[in-house]
Amino acid sequence: MNFINELKESLIHNIRDYGMYMALAVIVTLFTILTDGLFISSNNIFNIIIQTGYIGVMAVGMTLVIVIRHIDLSVGSVLGFASAASAILMLKLGVGSIMALLVAMAFGALAGLVTGVLVAKVGIPAFVASLAGMFIYRGAMFQVLSANGGAAVRFKSPFINAIGNGAIPRLFDVGPYAGLTLLIGLIMIGAFVYRQFASRKVQQSYNFEVESFPLFVVKLAFVSAIILWFTLKMAEGRGFPVTLAILGIVVGIYHFMTTKTTLGRHIYAVGGNPEAAELSGIDVKKITVIVFISMGLLAGLAGFMYAARLNSATLTAGRGLELFAIASTFVGGVSANGGVGKVTGSIIGSLVIMSLSNGMQMLGVATDTKDIVIGAVLVLAVIFDVYTRNLNK
């Protein structure tokens, strides 16, 4: 009985973190039933991950922007221009794929620098500065693509195909499963378990209160089972998407930066109380510029991933995707008031949004209805944020 009570208390105390996972579980269960299991087929899960990839990358950057109480509406247009510029560089100028990717990211970083300077140094509100950028980069993209007559520019590169739609090599098989995918999944489970035990040991060494060992084991088993199920699903199909590997690297870097570095602590300090952060010696303007540069850099990367996904750069590239990135962060638990939010949560938010979109598409739901549903989910996420903040008080 004590275990049940502790489990309930843990759920209530961490409702802000667990809410998004419960929402994702409900969505997956609902669409699995409505599609007779087709929603959780290996091919459909593969497609959802690929669709989530570029949104998730932008959501990681947007998390930090919203944490410091700003917004960036230009990222969709930056994504579109980066994809167009990449195509022109490779197809018209013969630039290699890797160099084109670096140029796309460099352009994104430059765009972020401009927005950051306008916000931090000039004092223009982020909404206005990024809105201006949205129009400017959208127009620049049209001009770049006009060199190709305004038509879609198509990529012809195995490297790009792998990023957009490829999977990690099978190398060997274990029965009906891709062996390398299985091995990676088991390594992920082992790394997760080791990290959790190490974290628990550190907390105990400082005499912090930790959950009971039975509850700790149950949580480990539950998460490990989900990872194993996901791994088996991928292994029975094409394997882990390359997009997932890219997203994993981005999340890993930013999770480490936000939780283990001085820069990360300063970002959350600025978001929690900019005036207090300034008085404590933190350069708020510098942090603001860095965060916007980071956002632009990731938008450039997302642009390359988006073009690779479609295998082309078009005039409509990136249109409206900034809204999906923003929605993903709020659904993922980032507070509209700033100072609160995790990059891992924003990835779950991206999965929630894209799973909703994918499931409704499978059911033949009209586009306008899908937009209404996603909008309603966003409103509910913000209401949930306000409720949990008041609950914690």
N, C-alpha and C positions, 0 to 999 in steps of 0.2 A: 504493500500500500504506500509505503514511503517512496518507492521508486516511481509510482504513478503520480504522486503529488509533486515530486521533484521534476518529472517530465512536464507536467502542466505549468509549473512555475517557470521552467526554462523556456517554454513556448511563449508564455505571456511576457517574460522579461525581454526576449529576443524577437518579439513579434515583428518588429521593423525589418529584421534581416530575413526571417523565415517567410514573411508574407508573400514575397515575390516567387519563392520556390513553390509555395502552396498554390499560387495562381497558375504557375506553369504546369504543375501536376494536374490541376483541374482542366486546363485547356487540352493537354495531351489526352487525358482520359475521355473527355467529351468528344473530341474529333476522332479518336480511335473507335469509339462506339458508333458514331454517325457515319464513318466511312468503312465500317466492317473490317477494321484493322489495317486498312491501306495507309492510314496516316503514319503509322509507326513502321512501315516497311523500310528496309535498308536504303532503297533508292530515294524515297521521299525524305528521310532523315538527312541523307547526303545533300539533297537539294536545299533543305532548310538551312543547313550549316553554311553552304556556299552563299545563299542569299543573306545570311546574317553576317558574313565576314566583313564586308566593307562598311556596313552599318555599325557593327560592333567596334571596328577600329575608330570610326569617328566618334562613337559614344564614349570611348575611353578618354579622348581629348576633351569632349564636351563636358565630361564629369568634372574635370578640374576647372573649366571655365565657369560652370554654374556654382561650384564650391566656393569660388572667390566672388560670387554674387554678380556675375556678368552673363552675357549671352553672345553667341556668334552665329549670325544668320548667313554669313558669306560662305560657309564651308561647302554647301552643295554646289555653288558656282565654282569654288576653288577646285573641287573634285572634277567637275566637268571640264574646266580649262586644263587641268593636269592630264586628264585622259586624252584630250584633243592634242595637246602639245606632245605627249608621248608618241601618239600615232604619227604625227607629222615628222618628228625627229627620226623615227625608225623607217618609215616608208618613203619619205621624200629626201632625207639627208643621209640615210644609211647608218644612223647611230645604233649601237648595240642595245639590246633589251635592258641590260643592267644599268648602263649609262642613262638610258631614257627614264628608268625608274628613279635614279638618283636626281635627275633634273626635275622630275615631277615633285619629288619630296622637297627639293631645294626651293622650287617656286612656291610650294605650299608654306614653307617656313618663312619665305620673304613676305608673302601675303599676310601671314600671322604677325610678323614683325610690324608691318605697316598698321594693321588694326590695333595692335598692342600699344604702339607709340601714340596713335591718335587718342586712345582711351586713357592711357596712364600719364602721358606727358602733356598732351594738348587739352585733355579734359572733356573730349567729346563722349557722350554716353555710348556704351558699347552697342546698344540697339541701333543707334543712328550710324555709327561708324561701320558696323558689319552689314547693315542694310545697304549702305552706299557701295561697299565691296561686293555685295551680291549682284548689284546691277552692273558694276564695272567688269567683273570677271566673267559674267554671263555674256556681256557684249564682246569682250576680248575673245571668248571661245568661239563666238559666231564668226569673228574676223579670221581666226586661225583656220577654222574649217572651211571658210569661203575659198581658201587656196585649193580646196578639193571640190569646188563647185557647190559647196553647201551640203554635199551628200555624206553618208556615213563613211568613215575611214576604217578599213578592216585590217586587223593585225595578221601577220603570218609568221608566227614564232612558236616553236615547241615550248619555250620557256614561259611565254604568256599563256599558252593553252594549259600548261600544268598549274599555273597560279590560279587561273580562272575556273577550270573544270576538272583538274587532275587529282589523282590520289597518290599517296606514297606507294612506292613499288611493293609488290607482293613478296618478291624474293624467294619465299618458300611457303608451303601450305601445311596446315595441320588439320587433316581431314578436309571438311568443306570450308574451313576458315583461312583467311590470309594470315600467315604466320607472323610477319613483321608487325601487323596491326595488333595481333594478340599480345606480342611481346611488349609493344609500347604501352598498351592498356595495363598490363601487369606492372610495368615500371611505374606508371602513374599511380596505381593503387599503393604500391610499396612506398613511393615518395610521399604520398598523402598521409599514410599511417605513420611513417617515420617523423614527418613534420609535426603531426599532432602530438605524438608522444614527447618530442623534444620541447614543444611549446608548453605542454603540461608540466614537464620537469622544471623548466625555467620559472614558471609561475609558482610552483611549490617551493622552489629555492628562495623566493622572495616572500614566502608566507602569504601569497595571495589565495583567496578562496577559489577553489576549483570544484567542478561538478563531481559527483560520486563516480567511482570507477565503473559500476554497471551501466550508468547512463552514458559515460564516455565511450564504453565499448559498443553500446547500441548505436550511437551516432557514427562511430567508425564503420560498423558493419553496414549500416544503411547507405552511407555515401559510397562505400566500396562496392556494394551491390549495384548501385546505379551506374557507376563507372564501368563495372564488368558487363552489365546489360548493354550499355551503349557500345562498348568495345566489341561484343559479340555481334551486335547488329551491323556495325561497320565491317567487321571481319568476314561476315557471310556475304557481303556485297563487294564493292570496289575497294574498300579500305578507308583509312582516314583521309579526308580531303586535305590537299596542300593548304587550302585557305585556312583550315583549322590550325595548322601548324603556325602559320603567320600570325593569326589572331592570338594563339597561345603565347608566342614570343612577345608580342606587344603587351598583352595583359601581364605577363610575368615581369617585364621590365618596369611597367608603370605601378604594379602592385608593390614591387620592391622599393621603388622610388618614393611612393606615398607613405609607406609604412616603416621604412628602415633608414631614411636619409633625412638630413637637416632640411633640405629643400622641401620635402614632403610635409614635414612638420610646419614649416613656414607657410606653405600654401593653405593648410587647414587653419592656421592661426589667423591669416588674413581673411579667410572666409568667415571665421567665427566672430571676429571683431576687428575690422581694419584699423580703427583708431588705436585700440589697445596694442595691436601688433606694431604700429608705427612707433608708439611710445616705448615699446620694448626693444627697439633697435632694428626691427625688420624693415627692409626697403620694400615697401608695398608696391611702388611703381615698377621696380625691377621684377618682382614676382609676377605682377600682372603681365608685363611684356613677355616673360618666359612662358607663362601659361598660354598666351595667344600664339606664340611661335610654335609651341608644342601642338596646339590644335591645328594650325596650318600644315605642319609637317605630316601629321596623321591624315589630314584631308588629302594631301598629295599622294600618300601611299594608298589611301582608299580609292582615289581616282584611277590609279594604275590597276588596282584589283577589280574595280567596277568595269573598266574597259576590257580586262582579261576575261571577266565573267561573260560579257556579251560578245567578246572577240571583235569589238569595234568601238569607235568613238563617234557619237552622234550628237546632233544639235539639242537633243533632249537630255543628254547625260547629266545626272546629278540634280535634276529639277525636283525640288520637294524633299530631297534626301536629308537636308538639314533638319527638317521637321521630325523625321523618323529618328534621327540621332538625339534630338532634344527629348522626344517622347520616351525613348529608351532609357535615358538617364533618370527621368522622373519616375517611370514605372519601376526602375531598378533601385529606387530608394534614395536618390539624391534629393536633398531638401531644397525647396524653392527659396528658402531663406538663407541659403549658403552655409558653409562650414560642415556639412554632413553629407556623406556619400562615399561609396567605394567603387573602384573600377570594375571589380568582379560583379557587383550588383548591377551595374549598367549593362554588362554582357548578358546577364539573365534577363534584364529588361528588353534587350534586343531580341533575345530568343522568344520572349513572350509576344512581342509585336509581330515578328516574322512568322511565328507559329500560328498566331491568329489569322494573319493574312493568307498563309499557305492553306490552312484548314478551310477557310471560307471559300478560297478559290477552288479547292477540290470539291466543295459542295455546290459550286456554281452560283455563289452569292454575287450580286451585282457590285460593281466598284463603289458606287455611291453608298451602298449599305455597309460595305467594308469600312469606308471612311468614318461613317457614323459610329460603328462599333469601336474602332480604334480610338476615336475621340472620347467616347464614353469611358473607355478603359483609362485613358489619360486623366480624365476628371476624377475617377475613382481613386487613382494612384495619389493624386494631390490631396484629396480628402483623407485618405489613409495616412498620408504624411502629417497632416495637421492633427489628426486624431492621436497618432502615436506620440507626437511631440507634447501634446497636452497631457497624455497619459503618463509620460515619463516625469512631467513636472509634479 
